[in-house]
Amino acid sequence: MHIDTAVVLAAGEGTRLRPLTRNRPKPMLPAANRPILEHVFDALVEAGIEKLVVVVGYKRDRVQDHFGPTYRGVPISYVSQTKQLGSGHALLQARSVVDGPALVMNGDRLVDAATIEEVDTSYAETGNTSIAVLERQDTSRYGAVEVQDRDIVDIVEKPQHDEFRLINGGVYAFDGDIFEAIDETTRHAGELALTDTIELLLESDRVQAVEVDGMWVDATYPWDLLTVAREVLARGRVVESARDEQVWVDNSARVHDEATLQSPVVIGPDCEIGPDAVIGPNVALGRNTTIGANSVIQHTVLDADTRVDPSSTLIDTVTGQDVDLGVNTVVPGGPADVQVGTEVFEDQRLGAVIADRAVALGDVSFVSGSLVGPNARLATGVTVNGTVREGAEVVR
């Protein structure tokens, strides 16, 4: 039987993506120039889902205000996870609005409709819990799975050895008994993990592994948003009208005749590109972004209402919303060592992350791997190196 209901888990903050998640949840960060969650909904709708149930929590208004009661004609029900107590606990919040089997997936990971359809088909044919799995050379960042004769026999979170080749793809088909199984799952440190419930199911039920090879992109750290954008652009998963192949320009955007657009690139609504600016490759500009004359923007994601003044260079850069970068701003691009919390990640392709409403007054240079918090103010001529905290004022 085809499953017509999907539960999307979108309650988390995404702390490893700070400072970009300071003002909105991770699923609302940009995948190219649209929120990640829009791409998730697209895949579900294209796979035939007729009802969306969204578990919201952190900054939930950002999700609900953006999508409202329907998406592409499909009704949306919202349920709240008021405390972040694990993925199993998040799914449990949907119990009152789910009647029967459901597809379950994360709201912060891009997959294609074909992957969802394959999981749905497996459940329809077998009646067993079905989970998308995919091959990865490095499984240490994910939940690895052991499969025998198409059955999952073990799940190991973030394995420290390389004997695994398959990971949990985070797309599930469950019958209505999943909520009782979650109730029976032991909490760890006060949290209910969905993977612990699946391990419980393995003791008494068959859990089908559905090997897939379609799009699967996960944004865990700030530089991952650049990878996400490249994947979206390469697959043409944008909504604006195309000027040429892999050059998408919204009808309301204004691009100067002397500007150069290098594919793939997407220019969102109400954007303005000045003369002799070079945009691309692998650039996504959100709504109402302005790029001044003689600027060079490459391998970069600029979110809505960002302004880049003339003669600036941005490479491997991610901005939040309403960022203002003055004349001659320079971000040289990665690779770089990036500190996220107390952990340092070496040789990442990241020029800089500049969060919501940050301002650089002009002639500001960024050392590769810099992170600038929301509402920071960078005075004329400063060089940014490392992390600038939220609301800080940096002067020479």
Beta strands, then each sheet from edge to edge (+ up, - down):
strand 1: 5-10
strand 2: 30-31
strand 3: 34-35
strand 4: 51-56
strand 5: 70-71
strand 6: 74-80
strand 7: 102-106
strand 8: 109-111
strand 9: 129-135
strand 10: 143-148
strand 11: 151-157
strand 12: 166-174
strand 13: 207-211
strand 14: 216-218
strand 15: 242-244
strand 16: 247-249
strand 17: 254-255
strand 18: 260-261
strand 19: 265-267
strand 20: 272-273
strand 21: 278-279
strand 22: 283-285
strand 23: 290-291
strand 24: 296-298
strand 25: 300-302
strand 26: 307-308
strand 27: 313-315
strand 28: 317-319
strand 29: 324-325
strand 30: 330-331
strand 31: 336-340
strand 32: 343-348
strand 33: 352-354
strand 34: 359-360
strand 35: 365-366
strand 36: 370-372
strand 37: 377-378
strand 38: 383-384
strand 39: 387-388
strand 40: 393-394
sheet 1: 5+ 6- 4- 1- 7- 12+ 9- 13-
sheet 2: 5+ 6- 4- 1- 7- 12+ 10- 11+
sheet 3: 2+ 3-
sheet 4: 8+ 14-
sheet 5: 15+ 16- 19- 22- 25-
sheet 6: 17+ 20+ 23+ 26+ 29+ 34+ 37+ 40+
sheet 7: 18+ 21+ 24+ 27+ 30+
sheet 8: 28+ 33+ 36+ 39+
sheet 9: 31+ 32-
sheet 10: 35+ 38+
end
